[in-house]
Amino acid sequence: MIVKTKIFELRDKDYKNLSELAQAMEISVSQVYRVREGKRNINQKFIIGAIKAFPGHKLDDLFYLAPESLPINNPQGSVILPQMSQRA
């Protein structure tokens, strides 16, 4: 299982852009961007930042667990990554 976030859907209501969100979370814009793009996993600093940026929300409102996507090898030997649906 991996931790996923719903803060990017919530951001539209509270923050104009990722820079404002990152400032409220007290982390770098690049870290927020990389998490949004799936290039970086959610860590403790990100979770704490999300709680700071969205103090009126419960942890369950901000994060959820999703099954980890495992690569699948096709007959030609290349790797296929299955698409995962995101919970809203």
C-alpha positions as CSV (number, residue, x, y, z in Angstrom):
1,M,0.0,0.0,0.0
2,I,1.1,3.5,-0.7
3,V,-0.1,6.9,0.7
4,K,-1.9,9.1,-1.7
5,T,-3.2,12.6,-1.2
6,K,-6.4,14.6,-1.9
7,I,-4.8,18.0,-1.1
8,F,-4.5,19.0,-4.8
9,E,-8.3,18.9,-5.1
10,L,-8.7,20.9,-1.9
11,R,-6.0,23.4,-3.0
12,D,-8.3,25.0,-5.5
13,K,-10.6,26.2,-2.7
14,D,-7.9,27.6,-0.4
15,Y,-4.8,28.4,-2.5
16,K,-4.3,30.1,-5.9
17,N,-1.4,28.0,-7.0
18,L,1.3,25.5,-5.9
19,S,3.5,28.2,-4.6
20,E,0.9,29.4,-2.1
21,L,0.3,25.8,-1.1
22,A,4.0,25.1,-0.6
23,Q,4.4,28.2,1.4
24,A,1.5,27.2,3.7
25,M,3.0,23.7,4.0
26,E,6.4,25.2,4.8
27,I,8.1,23.0,2.1
28,S,9.5,23.6,-1.3
29,V,7.4,24.1,-4.4
30,S,9.5,21.5,-6.2
31,Q,8.6,18.9,-3.5
32,V,4.9,19.7,-3.8
33,Y,5.1,19.5,-7.6
34,R,7.0,16.2,-7.6
35,V,4.4,14.6,-5.3
36,R,1.6,15.9,-7.5
37,E,3.3,14.5,-10.6
38,G,4.0,11.1,-8.9
39,K,7.7,11.6,-9.1
40,R,8.1,11.6,-5.3
41,N,6.5,9.7,-2.5
42,I,4.7,11.4,0.3
43,N,6.9,11.6,3.4
44,Q,6.5,12.8,7.0
45,K,7.4,16.4,6.1
46,F,4.7,16.5,3.4
47,I,2.1,15.1,5.7
48,I,2.9,17.6,8.5
49,G,2.8,20.4,5.9
50,A,-0.6,19.3,4.6
51,I,-1.9,19.3,8.2
52,K,-0.6,22.9,8.6
53,A,-2.0,24.0,5.3
54,F,-5.5,22.5,5.9
55,P,-6.0,22.7,9.7
56,G,-9.8,22.3,9.4
57,H,-9.5,18.9,7.8
58,K,-9.0,15.5,9.3
59,L,-6.2,13.2,8.2
60,D,-8.7,11.1,6.3
61,D,-9.7,14.1,4.3
62,L,-6.2,14.7,3.2
63,F,-4.7,11.2,2.6
64,Y,-5.7,7.7,1.7
65,L,-4.1,4.3,1.1
66,A,-3.9,2.8,-2.4
67,P,-2.6,-0.5,-3.6
68,E,0.9,-0.3,-4.9
69,S,1.2,-0.6,-8.7
70,L,3.5,-3.4,-9.8
71,P,5.1,-3.5,-13.2
72,I,3.9,-6.2,-15.6
73,N,6.2,-7.8,-18.2
74,N,4.5,-8.4,-21.6
75,P,5.6,-11.2,-24.0
76,Q,8.0,-8.8,-25.8
77,G,9.9,-8.2,-22.6
78,S,9.0,-4.6,-22.0
79,V,7.4,-3.4,-18.9
80,I,3.8,-2.2,-18.7
81,L,2.7,-0.1,-15.7
82,P,-1.0,-0.7,-14.9
83,Q,-3.1,2.5,-14.6
84,M,-4.5,3.1,-11.2
85,S,-7.7,5.0,-10.6
86,Q,-7.5,7.7,-8.0
87,R,-10.2,8.1,-5.3
88,A,-11.6,11.5,-5.1
